[in-house]
Amino acid sequence: MRKLVLRKLVLALALAGPVLAGLPHAALAEKIDLSTTTCGQFLESDKTEIMLTLAWLDAYYKDVDAPPVIDTDKFIENAGKLGEYCAANPTIGLITAANELFGE
């Protein structure tokens, strides 16, 4: 199960650029309420929503004074950690999981 989750997250990362570039604006108009999203719902999301959520979480958990740099190795590592945690805890809130893994 963990390998499948990690594979899904890595695939989402690899496809994010072309997927986002090819979507019409209306497809991205949906609001995603991360405060009510569970780990299970996150893992069942489509690739675009997973990618958007991972990018948002990456930025949110950076230090305020951090330079505007995306460390892709760290991004993929953190996506894997979150995927594994969420696979093991599907009823936990996504933000609760992210706080536990990446919060102070």
NUBA-41094 format. One record per residue: x, y, z of N, C-alpha, C, O, CB in turn; residue in three letters. Coordinates in steps of 0.05 Angstrom, whole numbers, padded with zeros to 5 digits, always signed. Glycine has a CB too. Layout:
// residues N
XYZXYZXYZXYZXYZAla
...
END
This chain:
// residues 104
+00017-00024+00000+00000+00000+00000+00017+00025+00000+00012+00044-00015-00019+00000+00024Met
+00039+00025+00017+00056+00049+00018+00069+00054-00009+00071+00077-00017+00077+00046+00040Arg
+00078+00033-00022+00092+00037-00048+00072+00049-00068+00079+00066-00084+00103+00011-00058Lys
+00047+00040-00067+00027+00050-00085+00022+00080-00080+00019+00095-00099+00001+00034-00083Leu
+00020+00087-00055+00015+00115-00048+00039+00132-00056+00035+00154-00068+00010+00118-00017Val
+00063+00123-00050+00087+00138-00058+00088+00141-00088+00095+00162-00099+00112+00125-00046Leu
+00082+00119-00102+00083+00119-00132+00063+00140-00142+00068+00154-00161+00077+00091-00143Arg
+00039+00140-00130+00018+00159-00139+00027+00188-00135+00023+00205-00152-00008+00154-00124Lys
+00040+00193-00112+00049+00220-00106+00072+00229-00125+00072+00251-00135+00059+00223-00078Leu
+00091+00211-00130+00113+00217-00148+00103+00221-00176+00112+00239-00190+00134+00195-00148Val
+00084+00204-00185+00072+00208-00211+00057+00235-00213+00059+00248-00234+00052+00185-00217Leu
+00044+00242-00192+00030+00268-00192+00050+00291-00195+00045+00310-00209+00014+00272-00166Ala
+00073+00288-00181+00094+00309-00184+00104+00310-00212+00108+00332-00223+00117+00303-00164Leu
+00109+00287-00224+00120+00287-00251+00100+00298-00272+00109+00310-00292+00128+00258-00259Ala
+00075+00294-00268+00055+00302-00287+00043+00330-00282+00028+00340-00298+00033+00283-00288Leu
+00050+00342-00260+00037+00367-00252+00040+00389-00272+00021+00402-00279+00048+00376-00225Ala
+00064+00393-00281+00069+00415-00300+00052+00413-00325+00036+00431-00331+00098+00416-00308Gly
+00054+00391-00340+00038+00388-00364+00008+00388-00358-00008+00399-00374+00046+00363-00379Pro
+00000+00376-00337-00029+00375-00330-00039+00403-00325-00060+00411-00336-00033+00357-00305Val
-00025+00418-00308-00035+00445-00302-00034+00463-00326-00052+00480-00329-00017+00457-00280Leu
-00014+00460-00343-00012+00477-00367-00035+00471-00386-00044+00489-00401+00015+00473-00381Ala
-00045+00447-00387-00065+00439-00406-00094+00443-00396-00113+00438-00411-00062+00412-00414Gly
-00098+00451-00371-00125+00454-00360-00136+00482-00366-00122+00502-00363-00125+00448-00331Leu
-00161+00482-00373-00174+00509-00375-00177+00521-00348-00178+00506-00328-00201+00507-00390Pro
-00179+00547-00347-00182+00561-00321-00205+00550-00304-00202+00548-00280-00185+00591-00326His
-00227+00544-00316-00250+00535-00301-00245+00509-00286-00257+00505-00265-00274+00531-00320Ala
-00228+00492-00296-00222+00467-00283-00208+00471-00256-00208+00454-00238-00205+00449-00300Ala
-00195+00494-00253-00180+00500-00228-00196+00519-00210-00185+00529-00190-00153+00512-00235Leu
-00221+00524-00217-00237+00544-00201-00248+00532-00175-00258+00547-00159-00259+00554-00218Ala
-00247+00506-00172-00257+00493-00148-00241+00502-00123-00217+00505-00125-00257+00463-00151Glu
-00255+00505-00101-00242+00511-00076-00235+00485-00061-00252+00467-00061-00259+00530-00058Lys
-00212+00484-00050-00203+00460-00035-00200+00469-00006-00182+00484+00000-00176+00448-00047Ile
-00217+00459+00012-00216+00466+00040-00198+00446+00055-00207+00425+00063-00244+00467+00053Asp
-00173+00453+00058-00154+00435+00071-00160+00431+00101-00151+00411+00112-00126+00446+00068Leu
-00175+00449+00113-00181+00446+00141-00201+00424+00147-00203+00414+00169-00193+00472+00152Ser
-00216+00415+00126-00235+00394+00130-00227+00368+00114-00241+00348+00116-00262+00403+00121Thr
-00205+00369+00100-00196+00346+00084-00182+00326+00102-00164+00333+00117-00178+00355+00061Thr
-00190+00300+00100-00176+00279+00114-00154+00268+00097-00152+00273+00073-00196+00256+00122Thr
-00136+00253+00110-00114+00241+00095-00125+00222+00073-00115+00222+00051-00096+00225+00114Cys
-00146+00207+00080-00158+00189+00060-00169+00204+00036-00166+00195+00013-00180+00173+00073Gly
-00183+00226+00041-00193+00242+00019-00171+00254+00002-00173+00254-00023-00211+00265+00030Gln
-00149+00262+00015-00126+00273+00000-00115+00251-00018-00110+00257-00042-00105+00282+00020Phe
-00111+00227-00008-00099+00206-00024-00118+00197-00047-00108+00187-00067-00093+00182-00007Leu
-00144+00201-00044-00163+00194-00065-00168+00216-00085-00182+00213-00104-00189+00186-00052Glu
-00155+00239-00080-00159+00263-00098-00147+00257-00125-00130+00239-00128-00147+00288-00086Ser
-00155+00273-00145-00142+00270-00171-00114+00282-00170-00107+00296-00151-00159+00284-00193Asp
-00099+00276-00191-00070+00284-00191-00066+00314-00189-00048+00323-00176-00058+00273-00217Lys
-00083+00329-00202-00081+00358-00202-00085+00368-00173-00069+00385-00164-00101+00371-00221Thr
-00106+00359-00160-00111+00368-00133-00089+00360-00114-00081+00376-00096-00138+00357-00123Glu
-00078+00336-00117-00055+00327-00100-00032+00346-00105-00019+00355-00085-00047+00298-00107Ile
-00026+00352-00130-00003+00369-00136-00006+00397-00124+00012+00408-00112+00002+00370-00166Met
-00030+00408-00128-00035+00435-00117-00033+00435-00087-00022+00454-00075-00063+00445-00126Leu
-00043+00415-00074-00043+00413-00045-00014+00410-00035-00006+00423-00016-00059+00390-00035Thr
+00002+00393-00048+00029+00389-00040+00045+00415-00044+00062+00422-00027+00042+00367-00057Leu
+00040+00429-00065+00055+00455-00070+00047+00475-00048+00064+00490-00038+00049+00466-00098Ala
+00021+00477-00042+00012+00495-00021+00025+00488+00006+00035+00506+00020-00019+00495-00019Trp
+00024+00463+00013+00036+00454+00038+00066+00460+00039+00076+00469+00060+00031+00424+00043Leu
+00080+00456+00017+00109+00461+00016+00114+00491+00022+00132+00497+00038+00120+00454-00012Asp
+00099+00508+00010+00102+00537+00015+00094+00544+00044+00107+00560+00057+00087+00553-00005Ala
+00072+00533+00053+00061+00540+00079+00081+00533+00102+00083+00548+00122+00035+00526+00084Tyr
+00094+00511+00099+00112+00502+00121+00141+00511+00118+00158+00502+00133+00111+00472+00122Tyr
+00146+00530+00100+00173+00542+00099+00174+00564+00119+00154+00576+00127+00178+00553+00070Lys
+00199+00570+00127+00203+00593+00145+00195+00619+00131+00197+00621+00107+00233+00594+00155Asp
+00187+00638+00147+00178+00664+00136+00200+00677+00120+00195+00689+00099+00169+00682+00159Val
+00225+00674+00129+00248+00687+00115+00262+00669+00095+00283+00676+00085+00267+00697+00136Asp
+00250+00646+00090+00262+00627+00071+00263+00640+00043+00245+00654+00035+00247+00600+00070Ala
+00285+00634+00028+00286+00645+00001+00266+00631-00017+00257+00609-00011+00315+00641-00010Pro
+00258+00644-00038+00238+00633-00056+00250+00611-00074+00252+00614-00099+00226+00655-00074Pro
+00257+00589-00062+00270+00567-00075+00254+00541-00070+00247+00536-00047+00300+00563-00066Val
+00249+00526-00091+00236+00500-00088+00258+00479-00089+00270+00475-00110+00214+00495-00110Ile
+00262+00465-00067+00282+00444-00066+00267+00418-00074+00253+00406-00058+00295+00441-00038Asp
+00269+00410-00100+00253+00388-00110+00259+00362-00095+00241+00346-00092+00258+00385-00139Thr
+00284+00358-00087+00290+00333-00072+00275+00333-00046+00263+00312-00038+00320+00331-00067Asp
+00275+00355-00031+00261+00357-00006+00231+00355-00010+00216+00343+00006+00268+00384+00009Lys
+00221+00368-00032+00193+00367-00038+00183+00338-00042+00163+00330-00031+00187+00384-00064Phe
+00198+00323-00057+00191+00295-00062+00193+00278-00037+00177+00261-00031+00209+00283-00084Ile
+00214+00284-00021+00217+00270+00004+00194+00275+00023+00183+00257+00035+00244+00279+00018Glu
+00186+00300+00025+00163+00308+00043+00137+00296+00032+00120+00288+00048+00161+00338+00045Asn
+00134+00296+00006+00109+00284-00006+00108+00255+00001+00086+00244+00007+00109+00288-00037Ala
+00130+00241+00000+00131+00213+00008+00124+00208+00037+00109+00190+00044+00158+00201+00002Gly
+00135+00225+00054+00129+00224+00083+00099+00227+00088+00087+00212+00103+00145+00244+00099Lys
+00088+00248+00075+00060+00253+00079+00043+00230+00068+00023+00223+00080+00052+00280+00065Leu
+00050+00220+00045+00036+00197+00033+00036+00173+00051+00015+00160+00054+00047+00190+00006Gly
+00059+00166+00062+00061+00144+00080+00044+00148+00106+00030+00130+00114+00090+00138+00088Glu
+00047+00172+00117+00032+00178+00141+00002+00176+00136-00013+00165+00151+00039+00206+00152Tyr
-00007+00188+00114-00036+00188+00107-00046+00160+00101-00069+00154+00108-00041+00207+00084Cys
-00030+00144+00088-00038+00116+00082-00043+00101+00108-00061+00084+00110-00017+00102+00065Ala
-00026+00106+00128-00029+00093+00154-00050+00105+00172-00060+00092+00191-00002+00093+00169Ala
-00058+00130+00166-00077+00145+00183-00098+00159+00166-00099+00184+00166-00063+00165+00201Asn
-00115+00144+00151-00133+00157+00132-00155+00175+00144-00166+00192+00130-00146+00137+00115Pro
-00161+00171+00169-00182+00187+00182-00172+00213+00195-00187+00230+00203-00197+00171+00202Thr
-00146+00216+00197-00133+00240+00208-00137+00263+00189-00136+00259+00165-00103+00235+00215Ile
-00141+00287+00199-00142+00311+00182-00115+00315+00169-00094+00311+00180-00150+00335+00199Gly
-00116+00324+00144-00092+00329+00128-00074+00350+00142-00050+00346+00143-00099+00338+00100Leu
-00086+00371+00151-00070+00392+00164-00059+00382+00191-00036+00389+00198-00087+00417+00170Ile
-00073+00366+00205-00062+00353+00230-00038+00337+00223-00017+00338+00237-00084+00336+00244Thr
-00040+00321+00201-00017+00304+00193+00006+00322+00185+00029+00316+00193-00026+00287+00170Ala
+00001+00342+00169+00023+00360+00160+00036+00374+00183+00060+00377+00184+00012+00380+00139Ala
+00019+00383+00203+00031+00396+00227+00049+00377+00242+00070+00385+00251+00008+00406+00245Asn
+00040+00352+00244+00056+00333+00259+00083+00327+00244+00103+00324+00257+00041+00307+00262Glu
+00082+00326+00218+00106+00320+00202+00124+00344+00198+00148+00342+00199+00098+00308+00176Leu
+00112+00367+00192+00128+00390+00183+00126+00415+00200+00141+00434+00197+00119+00397+00155Phe
+00107+00415+00219+00104+00438+00237+00126+00439+00257+00143+00421+00260+00077+00437+00251Gly
+00126+00461+00272+00147+00465+00292+00141+00450+00317+00156+00451+00336+00149+00494+00299Glu
END
